[in-house]
């Protein structure tokens, strides 16, 4: 930032990275309260706070989640596990308690149950709150790792977490103090010109795509377990086309069935 010293907030944001190995210390109650207070101050659509946070303390549930979320053992060992859910159930129940459907009938106002748009709005609320928790944690020496795999195995997670119809888990955060002498090595990001556009979206041309992914392409090795001929093929086989991605698509598709507004 030319002409200005970097403040602590900016420094924290610019140096954050995922942490999967934690110090064994439990999160102090003081620090936990700060994280929870900060996440609840996150921006939210219409001040509706369309999310709920489930703190997983039960060791058996942690173990199950470490298996259902793509077999990642560190989940079970994390000192703090928070699941952020898109939650329209509380507002829907509030509307029911206030006889809103009857009121709409009397006033000739269409009454709709939570829809796909409701889920997207609630998802935004939940993820913004999660990022507030991440940054609050970083300021306290607490690292974190997002787990998107919580969106997989919808039926199993719904039962495990006792989720009603209009609640969907959109992210899980594993958190813990940084280990002593931890070497924080940041991963590179794409160039700003390929991410930030002015006034309209700009689709990148072939040369720009090549330049954008140049460093990844340079990491390609001809000998690989995927029989891939370039990095794009490796990435697709390892991520987008992998079994866990197909399961996530199936799971989200199943969850969406109830969010139809009817």
C-alpha positions as CSV (number, residue, x, y, z in Angstrom):
1,X,0.0,0.0,0.0
2,X,2.1,2.9,-1.4
3,X,2.5,5.7,1.1
4,X,0.8,4.0,4.0
5,X,2.1,1.6,6.6
6,X,0.5,-1.9,6.5
7,X,-1.9,-2.1,9.4
8,X,-2.5,-5.3,11.4
9,X,-5.9,-6.1,9.8
10,X,-4.4,-5.9,6.3
11,X,-1.3,-7.8,7.3
12,X,-3.6,-10.6,8.8
13,X,-5.6,-10.8,5.6
14,X,-2.6,-10.9,3.3
15,X,-0.8,-13.6,5.3
16,X,-3.6,-16.0,6.0
17,X,-3.3,-19.6,4.8
18,X,-5.0,-22.9,5.5
19,X,-3.7,-24.7,8.6
20,X,-4.2,-28.4,9.0
21,X,-1.7,-29.2,11.8
22,X,-2.5,-27.6,15.1
23,X,-0.9,-27.2,18.5
24,X,-2.6,-29.6,21.0
25,X,-3.8,-26.8,23.3
26,X,-7.5,-26.4,23.5
27,X,-9.0,-23.1,22.4
28,X,-9.3,-20.9,25.5
29,X,-12.8,-19.8,26.5
30,X,-11.9,-16.2,26.1
31,X,-10.7,-16.7,22.5
32,X,-13.7,-18.9,21.7
33,X,-16.0,-16.1,22.9
34,X,-14.2,-13.6,20.8
35,X,-14.5,-15.8,17.7
36,X,-18.2,-16.4,18.2
37,X,-18.9,-12.7,18.9
38,X,-17.0,-11.6,15.8
39,X,-18.7,-14.1,13.5
40,X,-22.1,-12.8,14.7
41,X,-21.1,-9.3,13.8
42,X,-20.7,-10.3,10.1
43,X,-22.7,-8.5,7.4
44,X,-26.0,-10.3,6.9
45,X,-28.9,-9.9,4.4
46,X,-31.5,-7.6,6.0
47,X,-30.1,-8.3,9.5
48,X,-31.8,-11.7,9.3
49,X,-28.7,-13.7,10.2
50,X,-29.7,-16.6,7.9
51,X,-27.2,-19.1,9.4
52,X,-26.6,-21.3,12.4
53,X,-23.3,-22.5,13.7
54,X,-22.9,-26.0,15.1
55,X,-19.9,-26.5,17.4
56,X,-18.8,-30.2,17.3
57,X,-17.5,-31.3,20.7
58,X,-18.5,-35.0,20.6
59,X,-15.4,-37.0,19.7
60,X,-17.4,-39.7,18.0
61,X,-19.1,-37.2,15.7
62,X,-15.7,-35.6,15.0
63,X,-14.4,-39.0,14.0
64,X,-17.4,-39.6,11.7
65,X,-17.0,-36.2,10.1
66,X,-13.3,-37.0,9.5
67,X,-14.4,-40.0,7.5
68,X,-17.5,-38.6,5.7
69,X,-15.6,-35.5,4.7
70,X,-13.2,-37.2,2.3
71,X,-11.3,-39.1,4.9
72,X,-9.3,-36.3,6.4
73,X,-8.0,-37.4,9.9
74,X,-6.9,-33.9,11.0
75,X,-10.6,-33.0,11.3
76,X,-11.0,-35.3,14.3
77,X,-7.8,-33.8,15.9
78,X,-8.7,-30.1,15.4
79,X,-9.2,-28.3,18.8
80,X,-12.3,-26.5,17.4
81,X,-14.7,-27.7,14.7
82,X,-17.5,-25.3,13.6
83,X,-20.1,-26.2,11.0
84,X,-21.7,-23.2,9.3
85,X,-25.2,-23.9,8.0
86,X,-27.5,-21.9,5.7
87,X,-30.5,-21.6,7.9
88,X,-33.9,-20.4,6.8
89,X,-35.7,-22.7,9.2
90,X,-35.9,-20.2,12.0
91,X,-37.5,-17.5,9.9
92,X,-39.9,-20.0,8.3
93,X,-40.9,-21.2,11.8
94,X,-41.3,-17.5,12.8
95,X,-43.5,-16.8,9.9
96,X,-45.6,-19.8,10.8
97,X,-45.9,-18.7,14.4
98,X,-47.0,-15.3,13.1
99,X,-49.7,-16.8,10.9
100,X,-48.0,-15.2,7.8
101,X,-49.6,-17.7,5.3
102,X,-53.1,-16.9,6.6
103,X,-52.2,-13.2,6.5
104,X,-51.0,-13.5,2.9
105,X,-54.3,-15.2,1.9
106,X,-56.3,-12.4,3.4
107,X,-54.2,-9.7,1.8
108,X,-53.9,-11.5,-1.6
109,X,-50.1,-11.7,-1.2
110,X,-48.3,-14.7,-2.7
111,X,-46.9,-16.9,0.1
112,X,-43.8,-18.9,-0.8
113,X,-41.7,-21.3,1.3
114,X,-37.9,-21.1,1.2
115,X,-36.7,-21.2,-2.4
116,X,-33.4,-21.7,-4.2
117,X,-32.9,-17.9,-3.9
118,X,-33.4,-18.3,-0.1
119,X,-30.7,-20.9,0.0
120,X,-28.2,-18.8,-1.9
121,X,-28.9,-15.8,0.3
122,X,-28.5,-17.9,3.5
123,X,-25.3,-19.5,2.1
124,X,-23.9,-16.0,1.6
125,X,-24.7,-15.1,5.2
126,X,-23.2,-18.3,6.5
127,X,-19.9,-17.9,4.5
128,X,-19.5,-14.3,5.5
129,X,-19.9,-15.2,9.1
130,X,-17.4,-18.1,8.6
131,X,-14.8,-15.7,7.2
132,X,-15.3,-13.3,10.2
133,X,-14.5,-16.3,12.4
134,X,-11.4,-17.1,10.3
135,X,-10.0,-13.5,10.6
136,X,-10.8,-13.2,14.3
137,X,-9.0,-16.5,14.8
138,X,-5.9,-15.4,12.9
139,X,-5.7,-12.2,15.1
140,X,-5.5,-14.5,18.1
141,X,-2.9,-16.9,16.7
142,X,-5.5,-19.4,15.7
143,X,-5.3,-20.9,12.2
144,X,-8.1,-22.6,10.3
145,X,-9.0,-24.7,7.3
146,X,-12.3,-24.7,5.4
147,X,-13.8,-28.1,4.6
148,X,-16.3,-27.9,1.7
149,X,-16.8,-31.7,1.9
150,X,-19.5,-31.1,4.5
151,X,-21.8,-30.6,1.6
152,X,-21.3,-34.2,0.6
153,X,-23.4,-37.1,2.0
154,X,-26.4,-34.9,2.7
155,X,-28.6,-37.6,4.1
156,X,-25.9,-38.8,6.5
157,X,-25.0,-35.4,7.7
158,X,-28.6,-34.4,8.1
159,X,-29.2,-37.3,10.5
160,X,-25.9,-36.8,12.3
161,X,-26.5,-33.1,12.9
162,X,-30.3,-33.3,13.3
163,X,-30.9,-30.8,10.5
164,X,-34.5,-29.8,9.7
165,X,-35.7,-29.2,6.1
166,X,-34.5,-25.7,5.6
167,X,-31.0,-26.0,7.0
168,X,-28.0,-27.0,4.8
169,X,-24.3,-27.3,5.9
170,X,-22.3,-25.1,3.5
171,X,-18.9,-25.1,5.3
172,X,-17.0,-26.6,8.1
173,X,-14.1,-24.8,9.8
174,X,-11.3,-26.7,11.6
175,X,-9.4,-24.3,13.9
176,X,-6.5,-24.5,16.3
177,X,-3.5,-22.6,17.5
178,X,-0.4,-22.5,15.2
179,X,2.3,-25.0,16.3
180,X,5.5,-23.5,17.7
181,X,8.0,-22.4,15.0
182,X,5.4,-23.0,12.2
183,X,6.7,-22.0,8.8
184,X,3.9,-20.2,7.1
185,X,4.4,-20.5,3.3
186,X,1.8,-18.7,1.2
187,X,0.6,-20.2,-2.0
188,X,0.5,-18.0,-5.1
189,X,-2.6,-16.4,-6.4
190,X,-3.7,-15.5,-10.0
191,X,-2.8,-12.1,-11.4
192,X,-5.2,-9.3,-10.4
193,X,-5.9,-8.4,-14.0
194,X,-7.5,-11.9,-14.5
195,X,-9.7,-11.6,-11.4
196,X,-10.8,-8.0,-11.1
197,X,-12.8,-6.5,-14.1
198,X,-14.2,-3.0,-14.6
199,X,-17.9,-2.5,-15.3
200,X,-18.6,-5.8,-17.1
201,X,-17.3,-9.3,-17.0
202,X,-14.5,-9.9,-19.5
203,X,-14.0,-13.4,-20.8
204,X,-10.3,-14.1,-21.1
205,X,-8.8,-15.0,-24.5
206,X,-6.6,-18.0,-25.2
207,X,-3.3,-16.2,-24.6
208,X,-4.6,-14.8,-21.3
209,X,-5.8,-18.2,-20.2
210,X,-2.4,-19.6,-20.9
211,X,-0.7,-16.8,-19.0
212,X,-3.1,-17.1,-16.1
213,X,-2.4,-20.8,-15.6
214,X,1.3,-20.7,-16.6
215,X,2.8,-21.5,-13.2
216,X,0.4,-24.4,-12.8
217,X,1.2,-25.7,-16.2
218,X,4.9,-25.5,-15.4
219,X,4.3,-27.8,-12.4
220,X,3.1,-30.6,-14.7
221,X,5.1,-33.8,-14.7
222,X,4.7,-36.3,-17.5
223,X,4.8,-39.2,-15.1
224,X,1.6,-39.0,-13.1
225,X,-1.0,-41.4,-11.7
226,X,-3.7,-40.0,-13.8
227,X,-2.2,-40.7,-17.2
228,X,-2.8,-37.0,-17.9
229,X,-1.1,-35.1,-20.7
230,X,-1.2,-31.6,-19.0
231,X,-2.0,-29.9,-15.7
232,X,-5.6,-29.2,-16.7
233,X,-6.2,-32.9,-17.1
234,X,-4.5,-33.7,-13.8
235,X,-6.6,-31.1,-11.9
236,X,-9.8,-32.3,-13.4
237,X,-9.0,-35.9,-12.5
238,X,-7.9,-35.0,-9.0
239,X,-10.7,-32.5,-8.2
240,X,-13.6,-31.6,-10.5
241,X,-14.0,-35.1,-12.0
242,X,-13.1,-37.0,-8.8
243,X,-15.6,-39.2,-6.9
244,X,-15.9,-36.7,-4.1
245,X,-17.0,-34.0,-6.5
246,X,-19.6,-36.2,-8.1
247,X,-20.9,-37.1,-4.6
248,X,-21.0,-33.4,-3.7
249,X,-23.1,-32.7,-6.8
250,X,-25.5,-35.5,-6.0
251,X,-25.8,-34.4,-2.4
252,X,-26.5,-30.8,-3.2
253,X,-29.0,-31.8,-5.9
254,X,-30.8,-33.9,-3.3
255,X,-30.8,-31.1,-0.7
256,X,-32.1,-28.6,-3.3
257,X,-35.3,-30.6,-3.8
258,X,-37.0,-29.1,-0.7
259,X,-35.8,-25.5,-1.5
260,X,-38.4,-25.0,-4.3
261,X,-40.6,-22.3,-2.7
262,X,-43.7,-24.6,-2.8
